Amino acid sequence: MKTLSNISVKGRRVLLRIDINSPIANGKVLDSPRFKESAKTISYLLKKGAGVAILAHQGRKDGKDFLSLQQHAKILSKYIGKKIRYVDDLFGDLAVDNINKLKSGDAILLANVRNYDDESLPNKKGNRYQYLCKNFDIYVNDAFSASHRKQGSIILPAKYLQSCIGIGFESEIKTIKKFKLKSKNTLYVLGGEKIEDYLSIFNNLKNKKNKVLASGVLANLLLIAKGHNFGYENKWIEEKGYSHLIPKLKLICKKYSGQIILPVDFAIEDYNTRVELDLSDLPVQSKIWDVGHETVRIFKSEINKTKSIFMKGPLGFSEIPHFSYATVEILKEISLLSKRKRIFSLIGGGHLTTTLEKYKIPNNFSYISTSGGALIAYISGEKLPGLEALED
């Protein structure tokens, strides 16, 4: 794949895909590390004299976090130090008119790509990305975190334009390749709620030296697959539609039983107080909010035996102070070992980045990624449509 250093952009019109999909609170877009990372490539292109039209998405159509990108343009402008104009159009005359008026050193942000079927149906007849690309000289993909999706803005422009990857994309690829070279004795510390993204990681357990430390919904599902009854949590899992994963997780447990480390105690809430229970105390009619002290001790012991670590997702509800214990303790341990150069640590950003900032945990980690599903897919050996499109 070509990088920006391989291509001259001066005086040329660039179509740039970035990922600034961010958390939303009461209709307001919250600042996230993705803005700062994306600003690096935008600033580079503008300083080199390119005219830039930016493609991005926010949320999923009809979802609560599906918004226009107008607020995103303002946040990007803050990081770049120059106004990024928002154009509420993508394929129509308004968009084309603004693209044609682009001058060297100027940038516009076009409408949310997920507002159009051309994005979700890249193979549909008459897909308008082909016509949009006629207005540009170069396509730059700086959205590694969205490149595991077979979507129009990710795979189509590379067919019609000279293409390369952006600065953030290049940084992600280099670091993950370095991680994979070191991952002959790796711990995968997995938490949070995005369960289906994690399933491919279990393929890495074919190497008998690798282990998974599971917490959160994933751990609960694995324990249910092994026959444990949580009580309330079993009902919650069924209501959320996770039950269909249990047969597959049963097979995974059987195949890799010695390589999957599960919690032995949990924290619930009782009158606004943290109360810890052993696995043997279950079932209970309470929500599980965190894993307990003994689980953290076991996890730390495993962490101190390994050479490299990938951590994605919090171990509990770390946004609530008295249920942040496990996540904060494990992040501190990984940070300390990273500082001492005893491990190579790759942290999946998003929720964990927020935790690091909130609890002022020293950033000694080898690398903090802004990606989620794409990162997991890549370290698990899966092919990413966005990468394949650039390699063609």
C-alpha positions, 0 to 999 in steps of 0.5 A: 500500500502506498502512503502519503509520502509516495504521492504529491498532492500539491494543487490536487483535489483529494477525497479523504475518508476519516473516522470521527464517529463519536459518543453522543450525549443529549444530541451533542457530539463529544470530543474523542481522540479520533478528531485529534488523530484525523487532524494529522492527515488533514493538516498534512494535506492542507500544508502540502497544498491540496484541496480536501473533501472529507468523508465520514460517518456518525452512527447508524441510520435510524439509530439514536447516535445518527446525526449530521456532521455539522458539529464534527466540522467545528471540532475538527476546525479546533484541532486543525486551527483552520475552519473546515466548512460543513456541506450538507450534501454528498452526491448532489449539485451542492456538494459538487459545486463546493468541491469544484470551488476548493482551493489549495489549502482548503477543506470541506466536510461532506454529509454523513455517508450513512445517510445514503444507500450508496454507502451500505450497498456498494454493489448496487447499480449506478452507485454514485461514488463512481461519479463523485470520484470524477471530481478528484485526483487522489483518494486517501483512506485514513479510516483504518477503524472502518476498513473492516466494513465493505462500504461504499466510501471505504472500497469504491474510491480506490477503484477509480482514483490513485490511492494511498493510506493516511497518517493514522492508518499507517501508524495503526498498521505499523504498530499492529504488525509489530504486535503480531511479531511479538505475539507468541506469548500474548494475553488478550484482556477482553471486556465491555459489551461488543461480544461478537467482535471478540469471537475471532480473537479465539482463533489466536488460541491455536497458539497454546502459549496465548490466553484470554482473560475475559470479563464483562458480558463475554465472561458471563456468557462463557460461564453460562456456557459452562453451566453457571446460573447468574440469575438476573444476568441470565435474563438480561443476556436473553433480553439483549439477544446474546443467547444465540452465542452460547452454543458457539461459546460452549465449543470454544470453552471445550477446545481452549479450556486451559487458555481461557481465564474467567472471573471467580468473583463479582461486584454488585450494588447494595444500597449504593455500596459495592458488595463482592460475591464469589461465583459460588454465591450465584445466582443473585437477582442483581446486576453484575457491575464489576469483577472482584478483588480475587479475579484482579489478583489472578489477572495480574498474576497472568499479566506478569507472565506474558510478553505482550498484551492486547486489552479491549473494553473495560472489565466492569462499569468503569464510568461508575467510580466504585465499579472502576476498581478492576479496570483501573487496577489492570490498566495500572499494572499494564502501564507499569510493566510497559514502562519497565519494558517488560511487555508490549502493550496494545490498548483498544481505545474508546472506552479505555481511553476515557478511563485512562483520562478520568482516573489519571492512569500514566500512559506508558502503553506501547500503543493506544489504538482508536480502532475497535472491530477493525483492530480485532479483525486484523490481529486475528488474521482476518482480511479487511475489505478496506485494505484489500481495495487499496492493495488491488 
